């Protein structure tokens, strides 16, 4: 099918779902995929783009009409809470466009989100779910602070007592060694006295 004309492919794929189209057309020529998507309309294109990897979108979206690209970026990141793309993904996609075209694409989006995207780095490529999990762990830790704090205080007190005991033992052992030394000296003195006698 990759050698078929656009019109033939359009007829053949007319009944395909976005998922099927995205899976089959993944290795077709980019310009041909772009023409087919434009013929199917923005809604179909957005759903297909939600099936492809961000790396593929970096090379595909510059082939599409700017109006459709704006719809895709809005649906996959800028205008939704359920973001398919990360800020870094968006930046990589936008860097594939010329500066003037990029400015036009971002003109109607939220300025804070645009700034976040344009300042993004590879570290911002983490999934939001990981951040949510970390926040959940931190929240659970905060809720248990009182109980954990009390347990830690008890453990600290017990630890201090153990340290005191161990120090006491060390001192005792030192005293015993000193006493043994003194006894040895007394025995030496007594033996010398016996020799004198």
TIVO-2410 file (N, C-alpha, C; in nm, 3 decimals):
# residues 197
REC num residu      c1      c2      c3 atome chaine
REC   1      X   0.082  -0.122   0.000     N      A
REC   1      X   0.000   0.000   0.000    CA      A
REC   1      X   0.085   0.127   0.000     C      A
REC   2      X   0.207   0.117   0.042     N      A
REC   2      X   0.292   0.236   0.049    CA      A
REC   2      X   0.317   0.296  -0.089     C      A
REC   3      X   0.295   0.216  -0.196     N      A
REC   3      X   0.317   0.267  -0.332    CA      A
REC   3      X   0.189   0.317  -0.397     C      A
REC   4      X   0.079   0.305  -0.328     N      A
REC   4      X  -0.048   0.350  -0.384    CA      A
REC   4      X  -0.052   0.502  -0.389     C      A
REC   5      X  -0.139   0.552  -0.474     N      A
REC   5      X  -0.160   0.696  -0.480    CA      A
REC   5      X  -0.242   0.742  -0.359     C      A
REC   6      X  -0.239   0.872  -0.335     N      A
REC   6      X  -0.313   0.927  -0.221    CA      A
REC   6      X  -0.463   0.901  -0.237     C      A
REC   7      X  -0.515   0.918  -0.356     N      A
REC   7      X  -0.659   0.897  -0.377    CA      A
REC   7      X  -0.697   0.751  -0.355     C      A
REC   8      X  -0.612   0.658  -0.400     N      A
REC   8      X  -0.641   0.516  -0.380    CA      A
REC   8      X  -0.634   0.481  -0.232     C      A
REC   9      X  -0.537   0.535  -0.163     N      A
REC   9      X  -0.526   0.509  -0.019    CA      A
REC   9      X  -0.642   0.571   0.058     C      A
REC  10      X  -0.685   0.686   0.014     N      A
REC  10      X  -0.797   0.751   0.082    CA      A
REC  10      X  -0.923   0.666   0.072     C      A
REC  11      X  -0.947   0.608  -0.044     N      A
REC  11      X  -1.063   0.520  -0.060    CA      A
REC  11      X  -1.047   0.393   0.022     C      A
REC  12      X  -0.926   0.337   0.023     N      A
REC  12      X  -0.903   0.210   0.092    CA      A
REC  12      X  -0.909   0.225   0.244     C      A
REC  13      X  -0.870   0.341   0.293     N      A
REC  13      X  -0.862   0.359   0.439    CA      A
REC  13      X  -0.981   0.436   0.496     C      A
REC  14      X  -1.079   0.462   0.417     N      A
REC  14      X  -1.190   0.547   0.462    CA      A
REC  14      X  -1.261   0.490   0.583     C      A
REC  15      X  -1.271   0.360   0.593     N      A
REC  15      X  -1.341   0.299   0.707    CA      A
REC  15      X  -1.250   0.263   0.824     C      A
REC  16      X  -1.123   0.297   0.815     N      A
REC  16      X  -1.030   0.260   0.922    CA      A
REC  16      X  -1.046   0.350   1.045     C      A
REC  17      X  -1.021   0.290   1.158     N      A
REC  17      X  -1.018   0.368   1.282    CA      A
REC  17      X  -0.883   0.441   1.291     C      A
REC  18      X  -0.875   0.547   1.372     N      A
REC  18      X  -0.746   0.615   1.390    CA      A
REC  18      X  -0.635   0.521   1.438     C      A
REC  19      X  -0.670   0.427   1.525     N      A
REC  19      X  -0.569   0.334   1.576    CA      A
REC  19      X  -0.513   0.247   1.464     C      A
REC  20      X  -0.602   0.197   1.378     N      A
REC  20      X  -0.558   0.112   1.268    CA      A
REC  20      X  -0.477   0.192   1.167     C      A
REC  21      X  -0.526   0.312   1.135     N      A
REC  21      X  -0.455   0.396   1.039    CA      A
REC  21      X  -0.314   0.429   1.089     C      A
REC  22      X  -0.303   0.464   1.217     N      A
REC  22      X  -0.173   0.500   1.275    CA      A
REC  22      X  -0.076   0.382   1.271     C      A
REC  23      X  -0.128   0.262   1.297     N      A
REC  23      X  -0.041   0.144   1.300    CA      A
REC  23      X   0.008   0.106   1.161     C      A
REC  24      X  -0.080   0.114   1.062     N      A
REC  24      X  -0.045   0.068   0.927    CA      A
REC  24      X   0.037   0.171   0.851     C      A
REC  25      X   0.006   0.298   0.869     N      A
REC  25      X   0.071   0.404   0.789    CA      A
REC  25      X   0.203   0.451   0.848     C      A
REC  26      X   0.246   0.388   0.955     N      A
REC  26      X   0.365   0.435   1.027    CA      A
REC  26      X   0.491   0.437   0.942     C      A
REC  27      X   0.498   0.349   0.841     N      A
REC  27      X   0.618   0.343   0.757    CA      A
REC  27      X   0.594   0.397   0.616     C      A
REC  28      X   0.482   0.468   0.595     N      A
REC  28      X   0.457   0.531   0.466    CA      A
REC  28      X   0.533   0.663   0.457     C      A
REC  29      X   0.542   0.716   0.338     N      A
REC  29      X   0.607   0.846   0.319    CA      A
REC  29      X   0.531   0.954   0.396     C      A
REC  30      X   0.607   1.042   0.459     N      A
REC  30      X   0.545   1.144   0.546    CA      A
REC  30      X   0.451   1.235   0.469     C      A
REC  31      X   0.490   1.277   0.349     N      A
REC  31      X   0.403   1.369   0.275    CA      A
REC  31      X   0.272   1.302   0.237     C      A
REC  32      X   0.277   1.171   0.211     N      A
REC  32      X   0.155   1.097   0.177    CA      A
REC  32      X   0.064   1.084   0.299     C      A
REC  33      X   0.122   1.053   0.414     N      A
REC  33      X   0.043   1.044   0.537    CA      A
REC  33      X  -0.019   1.179   0.569     C      A
REC  34      X   0.056   1.286   0.550     N      A
REC  34      X   0.005   1.420   0.579    CA      A
REC  34      X  -0.114   1.453   0.490     C      A
REC  35      X  -0.107   1.419   0.360     N      A
REC  35      X  -0.218   1.449   0.270    CA      A
REC  35      X  -0.342   1.368   0.308     C      A
REC  36      X  -0.322   1.244   0.347     N      A
REC  36      X  -0.435   1.161   0.388    CA      A
REC  36      X  -0.500   1.216   0.514     C      A
REC  37      X  -0.419   1.259   0.609     N      A
REC  37      X  -0.473   1.314   0.734    CA      A
REC  37      X  -0.550   1.443   0.707     C      A
REC  38      X  -0.495   1.528   0.624     N      A
REC  38      X  -0.564   1.653   0.592    CA      A
REC  38      X  -0.697   1.625   0.524     C      A
REC  39      X  -0.701   1.520   0.442     N      A
REC  39      X  -0.826   1.484   0.375    CA      A
REC  39      X  -0.929   1.430   0.474     C      A
REC  40      X  -0.884   1.362   0.578     N      A
REC  40      X  -0.975   1.306   0.678    CA      A
REC  40      X  -1.021   1.410   0.781     C      A
REC  41      X  -0.947   1.519   0.795     N      A
REC  41      X  -0.992   1.627   0.883    CA      A
REC  41      X  -0.917   1.632   1.016     C      A
REC  42      X  -0.933   1.745   1.088     N      A
REC  42      X  -0.860   1.766   1.214    CA      A
REC  42      X  -0.891   1.665   1.324     C      A
REC  43      X  -1.017   1.630   1.340     N      A
REC  43      X  -1.053   1.538   1.449    CA      A
REC  43      X  -0.986   1.403   1.432     C      A
REC  44      X  -0.991   1.350   1.310     N      A
REC  44      X  -0.927   1.221   1.282    CA      A
REC  44      X  -0.776   1.233   1.301     C      A
REC  45      X  -0.720   1.345   1.257     N      A
REC  45      X  -0.575   1.365   1.269    CA      A
REC  45      X  -0.531   1.369   1.414     C      A
REC  46      X  -0.607   1.440   1.497     N      A
REC  46      X  -0.573   1.449   1.640    CA      A
REC  46      X  -0.573   1.311   1.704     C      A
REC  47      X  -0.672   1.231   1.672     N      A
REC  47      X  -0.681   1.097   1.731    CA      A
REC  47      X  -0.567   1.008   1.682     C      A
REC  48      X  -0.528   1.022   1.557     N      A
REC  48      X  -0.413   0.945   1.506    CA      A
REC  48      X  -0.284   0.988   1.576     C      A
REC  49      X  -0.267   1.117   1.592     N      A
REC  49      X  -0.144   1.168   1.655    CA      A
REC  49      X  -0.133   1.123   1.800     C      A
REC  50      X  -0.247   1.096   1.862     N      A
REC  50      X  -0.245   1.042   1.998    CA      A
REC  50      X  -0.201   0.897   2.004     C      A
REC  51      X  -0.189   0.832   1.887     N      A
REC  51      X  -0.142   0.694   1.880    CA      A
REC  51      X   0.008   0.684   1.849     C      A
REC  52      X   0.062   0.788   1.788     N      A
REC  52      X   0.203   0.785   1.747    CA      A
REC  52      X   0.295   0.831   1.858     C      A
REC  53      X   0.421   0.789   1.851     N      A
REC  53      X   0.522   0.833   1.945    CA      A
REC  53      X   0.559   0.978   1.918     C      A
REC  54      X   0.598   1.053   2.023     N      A
REC  54      X   0.636   1.194   2.003    CA      A
REC  54      X   0.746   1.211   1.898     C      A
REC  55      X   0.839   1.115   1.889     N      A
REC  55      X   0.947   1.126   1.792    CA      A
REC  55      X   0.894   1.126   1.648     C      A
REC  56      X   0.788   1.050   1.624     N      A
REC  56      X   0.729   1.048   1.490    CA      A
REC  56      X   0.657   1.180   1.462     C      A
REC  57      X   0.594   1.236   1.564     N      A
REC  57      X   0.524   1.363   1.547    CA      A
REC  57      X   0.622   1.476   1.513     C      A
REC  58      X   0.745   1.464   1.561     N      A
REC  58      X   0.845   1.567   1.533    CA      A
REC  58      X   0.872   1.580   1.383     C      A
REC  59      X   0.861   1.470   1.311     N      A
REC  59      X   0.887   1.475   1.166    CA      A
REC  59      X   0.758   1.484   1.085     C      A
REC  60      X   0.646   1.442   1.143     N      A
REC  60      X   0.520   1.445   1.069    CA      A
REC  60      X   0.452   1.582   1.073     C      A
REC  61      X   0.444   1.643   1.189     N      A
REC  61      X   0.366   1.766   1.203    CA      A
REC  61      X   0.414   1.879   1.112     C      A
REC  62      X   0.544   1.895   1.089     N      A
REC  62      X   0.585   2.001   0.995    CA      A
REC  62      X   0.531   1.981   0.853     C      A
REC  63      X   0.485   1.860   0.821     N      A
REC  63      X   0.429   1.832   0.688    CA      A
REC  63      X   0.281   1.870   0.680     C      A
REC  64      X   0.219   1.897   0.794     N      A
REC  64      X   0.075   1.922   0.798    CA      A
REC  64      X   0.043   2.071   0.787     C      A
REC  65      X  -0.083   2.099   0.756     N      A
REC  65      X  -0.132   2.236   0.754    CA      A
REC  65      X  -0.119   2.297   0.894     C      A
REC  66      X  -0.074   2.423   0.907     N      A
REC  66      X  -0.055   2.484   1.039    CA      A
REC  66      X  -0.180   2.484   1.126     C      A
REC  67      X  -0.296   2.500   1.063     N      A
REC  67      X  -0.420   2.498   1.141    CA      A
REC  67      X  -0.442   2.363   1.208     C      A
REC  68      X  -0.412   2.255   1.138     N      A
REC  68      X  -0.426   2.121   1.195    CA      A
REC  68      X  -0.319   2.098   1.302     C      A
REC  69      X  -0.198   2.147   1.277     N      A
REC  69      X  -0.091   2.133   1.377    CA      A
REC  69      X  -0.131   2.201   1.507     C      A
REC  70      X  -0.192   2.318   1.497     N      A
REC  70      X  -0.236   2.390   1.616    CA      A
REC  70      X  -0.340   2.310   1.693     C      A
REC  71      X  -0.431   2.247   1.619     N      A
REC  71      X  -0.533   2.163   1.683    CA      A
REC  71      X  -0.468   2.044   1.755     C      A
REC  72      X  -0.370   1.985   1.691     N      A
REC  72      X  -0.301   1.869   1.750    CA      A
REC  72      X  -0.228   1.909   1.878     C      A
REC  73      X  -0.153   2.017   1.873     N      A
REC  73      X  -0.078   2.062   1.992    CA      A
REC  73      X  -0.172   2.099   2.106     C      A
REC  74      X  -0.283   2.161   2.071     N      A
REC  74      X  -0.380   2.196   2.175    CA      A
REC  74      X  -0.442   2.074   2.239     C      A
REC  75      X  -0.476   1.975   2.157     N      A
REC  75      X  -0.542   1.855   2.209    CA      A
REC  75      X  -0.448   1.765   2.287     C      A
REC  76      X  -0.321   1.763   2.248     N      A
REC  76      X  -0.226   1.671   2.312    CA      A
REC  76      X  -0.148   1.734   2.426     C      A
REC  77      X  -0.156   1.869   2.437     N      A
REC  77      X  -0.083   1.931   2.548    CA      A
REC  77      X  -0.148   2.060   2.599     C      A
REC  78      X  -0.156   2.162   2.517     N      A
REC  78      X  -0.184   2.297   2.566    CA      A
REC  78      X  -0.326   2.317   2.618     C      A
REC  79      X  -0.423   2.246   2.566     N      A
REC  79      X  -0.563   2.272   2.602    CA      A
REC  79      X  -0.628   2.155   2.674     C      A
REC  80      X  -0.550   2.073   2.739     N      A
REC  80      X  -0.605   1.958   2.811    CA      A
REC  80      X  -0.528   1.933   2.939     C      A
REC  81      X  -0.599   1.880   3.039     N      A
REC  81      X  -0.532   1.840   3.163    CA      A
REC  81      X  -0.470   1.701   3.149     C      A
REC  82      X  -0.527   1.620   3.058     N      A
REC  82      X  -0.476   1.486   3.034    CA      A
REC  82      X  -0.372   1.494   2.921     C      A
REC  83      X  -0.252   1.537   2.955     N      A
REC  83      X  -0.152   1.569   2.854    CA      A
REC  83      X  -0.084   1.442   2.800     C      A
REC  84      X  -0.090   1.426   2.669     N      A
REC  84      X  -0.022   1.313   2.606    CA      A
REC  84      X   0.127   1.342   2.589     C      A
REC  85      X   0.159   1.467   2.562     N      A
REC  85      X   0.298   1.508   2.541    CA      A
REC  85      X   0.355   1.570   2.667     C      A
REC  86      X   0.485   1.558   2.685     N      A
REC  86      X   0.554   1.628   2.793    CA      A
REC  86      X   0.599   1.765   2.741     C      A
REC  87      X   0.635   1.859   2.830     N      A
REC  87      X   0.687   1.988   2.783    CA      A
REC  87      X   0.806   1.972   2.689     C      A
REC  88      X   0.892   1.876   2.720     N      A
REC  88      X   1.009   1.854   2.635    CA      A
REC  88      X   0.969   1.801   2.498     C      A
REC  89      X   0.869   1.712   2.494     N      A
REC  89      X   0.819   1.663   2.365    CA      A
REC  89      X   0.770   1.779   2.279     C      A
REC  90      X   0.692   1.869   2.342     N      A
REC  90      X   0.639   1.984   2.268    CA      A
REC  90      X   0.751   2.071   2.215     C      A
REC  91      X   0.850   2.095   2.298     N      A
REC  91      X   0.960   2.180   2.253    CA      A
REC  91      X   1.034   2.118   2.134     C      A
REC  92      X   1.057   1.987   2.141     N      A
REC  92      X   1.125   1.919   2.029    CA      A
REC  92      X   1.043   1.928   1.901     C      A
REC  93      X   0.911   1.916   1.914     N      A
REC  93      X   0.824   1.928   1.796    CA      A
REC  93      X   0.831   2.069   1.740     C      A
REC  94      X   0.821   2.169   1.828     N      A
REC  94      X   0.819   2.308   1.783    CA      A
REC  94      X   0.952   2.350   1.721     C      A
REC  95      X   1.061   2.292   1.767     N      A
REC  95      X   1.192   2.326   1.712    CA      A
REC  95      X   1.210   2.276   1.569     C      A
REC  96      X   1.119   2.188   1.525     N      A
REC  96      X   1.123   2.141   1.387    CA      A
REC  96      X   1.065   2.245   1.291     C      A
REC  97      X   0.998   2.348   1.346     N      A
REC  97      X   0.940   2.455   1.265    CA      A
REC  97      X   1.034   2.575   1.263     C      A
REC  98      X   1.017   2.658   1.162     N      A
REC  98      X   1.091   2.783   1.158    CA      A
REC  98      X   1.039   2.876   1.268     C      A
REC  99      X   1.124   2.966   1.318     N      A
REC  99      X   1.083   3.053   1.430    CA      A
REC  99      X   0.952   3.127   1.407     C      A
REC 100      X   0.932   3.181   1.288     N      A
REC 100      X   0.810   3.257   1.262    CA      A
REC 100      X   0.688   3.166   1.264     C      A
REC 101      X   0.701   3.048   1.205     N      A
REC 101      X   0.590   2.952   1.206    CA      A
REC 101      X   0.561   2.906   1.348     C      A
REC 102      X   0.665   2.886   1.426     N      A
REC 102      X   0.648   2.844   1.566    CA      A
REC 102      X   0.573   2.950   1.645     C      A
REC 103      X   0.606   3.077   1.622     N      A
REC 103      X   0.538   3.187   1.692    CA      A
REC 103      X   0.390   3.189   1.656     C      A
REC 104      X   0.358   3.168   1.530     N      A
REC 104      X   0.217   3.168   1.489    CA      A
REC 104      X   0.142   3.051   1.552     C      A
REC 105      X   0.207   2.936   1.564     N      A
REC 105      X   0.141   2.820   1.622    CA      A
REC 105      X   0.106   2.842   1.769     C      A
REC 106      X   0.193   2.913   1.840     N      A
REC 106      X   0.176   2.929   1.985    CA      A
REC 106      X   0.096   3.053   2.023     C      A
REC 107      X   0.057   3.132   1.927     N      A
REC 107      X  -0.001   3.263   1.954    CA      A
REC 107      X  -0.124   3.258   2.044     C      A
REC 108      X  -0.208   3.158   2.028     N      A
REC 108      X  -0.336   3.155   2.100    CA      A
REC 108      X  -0.334   3.065   2.223     C      A
REC 109      X  -0.221   3.010   2.257     N      A
REC 109      X  -0.212   2.924   2.375    CA      A
REC 109      X  -0.175   3.004   2.499     C      A
REC 110      X  -0.197   2.944   2.615     N      A
REC 110      X  -0.167   3.010   2.742    CA      A
REC 110      X  -0.018   3.045   2.751     C      A
REC 111      X   0.008   3.170   2.788     N      A
REC 111      X   0.147   3.219   2.789    CA      A
REC 111      X   0.234   3.143   2.888     C      A
REC 112      X   0.177   3.105   3.003     N      A
REC 112      X   0.255   3.032   3.104    CA      A
REC 112      X   0.294   2.894   3.053     C      A
REC 113      X   0.199   2.828   2.986     N      A
REC 113      X   0.229   2.695   2.931    CA      A
REC 113      X   0.332   2.705   2.819     C      A
REC 114      X   0.320   2.809   2.738     N      A
REC 114      X   0.417   2.829   2.629    CA      A
REC 114      X   0.557   2.851   2.687     C      A
REC 115      X   0.565   2.934   2.792     N      A
REC 115      X   0.695   2.960   2.855    CA      A
REC 115      X   0.753   2.832   2.914     C      A
REC 116      X   0.666   2.752   2.975     N      A
REC 116      X   0.713   2.626   3.033    CA      A
REC 116      X   0.770   2.534   2.926     C      A
REC 117      X   0.702   2.528   2.812     N      A
REC 117      X   0.749   2.443   2.702    CA      A
REC 117      X   0.882   2.492   2.647     C      A
REC 118      X   0.892   2.622   2.623     N      A
REC 118      X   1.012   2.675   2.560    CA      A
REC 118      X   1.134   2.673   2.653     C      A
REC 119      X   1.109   2.660   2.785     N      A
REC 119      X   1.219   2.649   2.881    CA      A
REC 119      X   1.246   2.505   2.922     C      A
REC 120      X   1.172   2.412   2.864     N      A
REC 120      X   1.183   2.272   2.905    CA      A
REC 120      X   1.316   2.211   2.861     C      A
REC 121      X   1.359   2.112   2.938     N      A
REC 121      X   1.479   2.036   2.906    CA      A
REC 121      X   1.450   1.888   2.912     C      A
REC 122      X   1.547   1.805   2.885     N      A
REC 122      X   1.526   1.659   2.889    CA      A
REC 122      X   1.473   1.609   3.022     C      A
REC 123      X   1.506   1.680   3.131     N      A
REC 123      X   1.458   1.637   3.263    CA      A
REC 123      X   1.308   1.650   3.275     C      A
REC 124      X   1.245   1.735   3.190     N      A
REC 124      X   1.100   1.754   3.194    CA      A
REC 124      X   1.027   1.650   3.111     C      A
REC 125      X   1.099   1.547   3.066     N      A
REC 125      X   1.038   1.443   2.983    CA      A
REC 125      X   0.977   1.333   3.067     C      A
REC 126      X   0.985   1.343   3.203     N      A
REC 126      X   0.928   1.241   3.290    CA      A
REC 126      X   0.777   1.243   3.281     C      A
REC 127      X   0.717   1.122   3.303     N      A
REC 127      X   0.572   1.112   3.303    CA      A
REC 127      X   0.513   1.184   3.422     C      A
REC 128      X   0.395   1.247   3.401     N      A
REC 128      X   0.327   1.314   3.512    CA      A
REC 128      X   0.287   1.215   3.619     C      A
REC 129      X   0.266   1.090   3.580     N      A
REC 129      X   0.223   0.991   3.678    CA      A
REC 129      X   0.330   0.969   3.782     C      A
REC 130      X   0.459   0.975   3.740     N      A
REC 130      X   0.567   0.957   3.836    CA      A
REC 130      X   0.567   1.068   3.939     C      A
REC 131      X   0.540   1.190   3.891     N      A
REC 131      X   0.532   1.302   3.984    CA      A
REC 131      X   0.417   1.286   4.080     C      A
REC 132      X   0.302   1.235   4.028     N      A
REC 132      X   0.187   1.214   4.115    CA      A
REC 132      X   0.218   1.109   4.219     C      A
REC 133      X   0.289   1.001   4.180     N      A
REC 133      X   0.323   0.898   4.276    CA      A
REC 133      X   0.415   0.952   4.385     C      A
REC 134      X   0.512   1.034   4.343     N      A
REC 134      X   0.603   1.092   4.442    CA      A
REC 134      X   0.527   1.183   4.537     C      A
REC 135      X   0.433   1.261   4.481     N      A
REC 135      X   0.354   1.349   4.565    CA      A
REC 135      X   0.269   1.269   4.662     C      A
REC 136      X   0.215   1.156   4.613     N      A
REC 136      X   0.134   1.071   4.701    CA      A
REC 136      X   0.216   1.013   4.813     C      A
REC 137      X   0.337   0.970   4.782     N      A
REC 137      X   0.425   0.916   4.885    CA      A
REC 137      X   0.458   1.023   4.987     C      A
REC 138      X   0.486   1.145   4.939     N      A
REC 138      X   0.517   1.254   5.031    CA      A
REC 138      X   0.397   1.286   5.118     C      A
REC 139      X   0.276   1.281   5.058     N      A
REC 139      X   0.156   1.309   5.134    CA      A
REC 139      X   0.133   1.206   5.243     C      A
REC 140      X   0.154   1.078   5.208     N      A
REC 140      X   0.136   0.974   5.308    CA      A
REC 140      X   0.237   0.989   5.420     C      A
REC 141      X   0.360   1.029   5.382     N      A
REC 141      X   0.461   1.051   5.485    CA      A
REC 141      X   0.424   1.165   5.577     C      A
REC 142      X   0.364   1.272   5.520     N      A
REC 142      X   0.324   1.385   5.603    CA      A
REC 142      X   0.212   1.348   5.698     C      A
REC 143      X   0.119   1.263   5.649     N      A
REC 143      X   0.006   1.224   5.735    CA      A
REC 143      X   0.053   1.141   5.852     C      A
REC 144      X   0.164   1.069   5.835     N      A
REC 144      X   0.212   0.982   5.942    CA      A
REC 144      X   0.323   1.045   6.026     C      A
REC 145      X   0.344   1.176   6.006     N      A
REC 145      X   0.454   1.242   6.075    CA      A
REC 145      X   0.442   1.233   6.226     C      A
REC 146      X   0.319   1.255   6.278     N      A
REC 146      X   0.302   1.257   6.423    CA      A
REC 146      X   0.340   1.123   6.484     C      A
REC 147      X   0.283   1.016   6.426     N      A
REC 147      X   0.311   0.883   6.480    CA      A
REC 147      X   0.458   0.847   6.464     C      A
REC 148      X   0.511   0.876   6.346     N      A
REC 148      X   0.651   0.843   6.322    CA      A
REC 148      X   0.743   0.924   6.412     C      A
REC 149      X   0.704   1.051   6.436     N      A
REC 149      X   0.786   1.134   6.523    CA      A
REC 149      X   0.793   1.080   6.663     C      A
REC 150      X   0.676   1.033   6.714     N      A
REC 150      X   0.675   0.976   6.848    CA      A
REC 150      X   0.761   0.850   6.854     C      A
REC 151      X   0.748   0.765   6.751     N      A
REC 151      X   0.827   0.642   6.749    CA      A
REC 151      X   0.976   0.673   6.743     C      A
REC 152      X   1.011   0.774   6.661     N      A
REC 152      X   1.152   0.808   6.650    CA      A
REC 152      X   1.207   0.861   6.781     C      A
REC 153      X   1.123   0.942   6.853     N      A
REC 153      X   1.169   0.993   6.982    CA      A
REC 153      X   1.194   0.879   7.080     C      A
REC 154      X   1.101   0.782   7.081     N      A
REC 154      X   1.119   0.667   7.169    CA      A
REC 154      X   1.247   0.591   7.133     C      A
REC 155      X   1.268   0.572   7.001     N      A
REC 155      X   1.386   0.499   6.957    CA      A
REC 155      X   1.513   0.575   6.994     C      A
REC 156      X   1.507   0.711   6.981     N      A
REC 156      X   1.625   0.791   7.017    CA      A
REC 156      X   1.658   0.777   7.164     C      A
REC 157      X   1.551   0.779   7.249     N      A
REC 157      X   1.575   0.765   7.392    CA      A
REC 157      X   1.636   0.629   7.423     C      A
REC 158      X   1.581   0.524   7.359     N      A
REC 158      X   1.635   0.390   7.382    CA      A
REC 158      X   1.779   0.383   7.333     C      A
REC 159      X   1.805   0.448   7.217     N      A
REC 159      X   1.940   0.448   7.163    CA      A
REC 159      X   2.037   0.517   7.257     C      A
REC 160      X   1.993   0.630   7.319     N      A
REC 160      X   2.080   0.700   7.413    CA      A
REC 160      X   2.112   0.613   7.533     C      A
REC 161      X   2.007   0.542   7.583     N      A
REC 161      X   2.029   0.454   7.697    CA      A
REC 161      X   2.129   0.345   7.662     C      A
REC 162      X   2.115   0.290   7.539     N      A
REC 162      X   2.209   0.185   7.497    CA      A
REC 162      X   2.351   0.239   7.492     C      A
REC 163      X   2.364   0.363   7.439     N      A
REC 163      X   2.498   0.420   7.432    CA      A
REC 163      X   2.557   0.440   7.570     C      A
REC 164      X   2.471   0.487   7.666     N      A
REC 164      X   2.520   0.506   7.802    CA      A
REC 164      X   2.564   0.373   7.863     C      A
REC 165      X   2.483   0.269   7.838     N      A
REC 165      X   2.519   0.137   7.890    CA      A
REC 165      X   2.653   0.092   7.833     C      A
REC 166      X   2.669   0.112   7.703     N      A
REC 166      X   2.793   0.066   7.641    CA      A
REC 166      X   2.912   0.146   7.694     C      A
REC 167      X   2.892   0.275   7.718     N      A
REC 167      X   3.000   0.356   7.774    CA      A
REC 167      X   3.032   0.313   7.916     C      A
REC 168      X   2.924   0.285   7.993     N      A
REC 168      X   2.946   0.238   8.129    CA      A
REC 168      X   3.029   0.110   8.127     C      A
REC 169      X   2.996   0.020   8.038     N      A
REC 169      X   3.068  -0.106   8.028    CA      A
REC 169      X   3.214  -0.082   7.994     C      A
REC 170      X   3.235   0.014   7.902     N      A
REC 170      X   3.372   0.044   7.863    CA      A
REC 170      X   3.453   0.095   7.982     C      A
REC 171      X   3.388   0.183   8.061     N      A
REC 171      X   3.455   0.237   8.179    CA      A
REC 171      X   3.485   0.127   8.280     C      A
REC 172      X   3.390   0.037   8.297     N      A
REC 172      X   3.409  -0.073   8.391    CA      A
REC 172      X   3.528  -0.157   8.349     C      A
REC 173      X   3.531  -0.186   8.214     N      A
REC 173      X   3.643  -0.267   8.168    CA      A
REC 173      X   3.775  -0.196   8.191     C      A
REC 174      X   3.777  -0.066   8.175     N      A
REC 174      X   3.898   0.011   8.199    CA      A
REC 174      X   3.940   0.004   8.344     C      A
REC 175      X   3.842   0.014   8.438     N      A
REC 175      X   3.872   0.007   8.580    CA      A
REC 175      X   3.932  -0.128   8.616     C      A
REC 176      X   3.874  -0.233   8.555     N      A
REC 176      X   3.923  -0.368   8.586    CA      A
REC 176      X   4.068  -0.382   8.543     C      A
REC 177      X   4.100  -0.324   8.424     N      A
REC 177      X   4.238  -0.334   8.377    CA      A
REC 177      X   4.332  -0.259   8.470     C      A
REC 178      X   4.284  -0.140   8.517     N      A
REC 178      X   4.368  -0.063   8.608    CA      A
REC 178      X   4.390  -0.139   8.738     C      A
REC 179      X   4.280  -0.203   8.790     N      A
REC 179      X   4.291  -0.279   8.913    CA      A
REC 179      X   4.389  -0.394   8.897     C      A
REC 180      X   4.384  -0.461   8.782     N      A
REC 180      X   4.475  -0.572   8.758    CA      A
REC 180      X   4.620  -0.523   8.756     C      A
REC 181      X   4.639  -0.403   8.696     N      A
REC 181      X   4.773  -0.347   8.692    CA      A
REC 181      X   4.824  -0.316   8.832     C      A
REC 182      X   4.735  -0.262   8.917     N      A
REC 182      X   4.775  -0.229   9.053    CA      A
REC 182      X   4.809  -0.356   9.131     C      A
REC 183      X   4.730  -0.460   9.114     N      A
REC 183      X   4.756  -0.586   9.183    CA      A
REC 183      X   4.892  -0.641   9.142     C      A
REC 184      X   4.923  -0.631   9.012     N      A
REC 184      X   5.052  -0.681   8.964    CA      A
REC 184      X   5.166  -0.605   9.028     C      A
REC 185      X   5.150  -0.473   9.040     N      A
REC 185      X   5.257  -0.394   9.102    CA      A
REC 185      X   5.276  -0.432   9.247     C      A
REC 186      X   5.162  -0.452   9.321     N      A
REC 186      X   5.171  -0.491   9.462    CA      A
REC 186      X   5.244  -0.624   9.476     C      A
REC 187      X   5.218  -0.719   9.387     N      A
REC 187      X   5.284  -0.849   9.394    CA      A
REC 187      X   5.434  -0.834   9.372     C      A
REC 188      X   5.472  -0.742   9.278     N      A
REC 188      X   5.615  -0.721   9.253    CA      A
REC 188      X   5.683  -0.665   9.377     C      A
REC 189      X   5.615  -0.566   9.440     N      A
REC 189      X   5.672  -0.507   9.561    CA      A
REC 189      X   5.686  -0.611   9.671     C      A
REC 190      X   5.585  -0.694   9.690     N      A
REC 190      X   5.589  -0.794   9.796    CA      A
REC 190      X   5.700  -0.895   9.772     C      A
REC 191      X   5.724  -0.930   9.645     N      A
REC 191      X   5.830  -1.027   9.615    CA      A
REC 191      X   5.966  -0.967   9.642     C      A
REC 192      X   5.983  -0.837   9.615     N      A
REC 192      X   6.110  -0.770   9.642    CA      A
REC 192      X   6.136  -0.767   9.793     C      A
REC 193      X   6.029  -0.740   9.872     N      A
REC 193      X   6.044  -0.739  10.017    CA      A
REC 193      X   6.088  -0.875  10.066     C      A
REC 194      X   6.031  -0.981  10.012     N      A
REC 194      X   6.068  -1.116  10.054    CA      A
REC 194      X   6.214  -1.143  10.024     C      A
REC 195      X   6.261  -1.095   9.908     N      A
REC 195      X   6.402  -1.117   9.872    CA      A
REC 195      X   6.496  -1.047   9.969     C      A
REC 196      X   6.454  -0.926  10.011     N      A
REC 196      X   6.538  -0.850  10.105    CA      A
REC 196      X   6.551  -0.923  10.237     C      A
REC 197      X   6.437  -0.985  10.278     N      A
REC 197      X   6.439  -1.056  10.405    CA      A
REC 197      X   6.531  -1.178  10.390     C      A
***
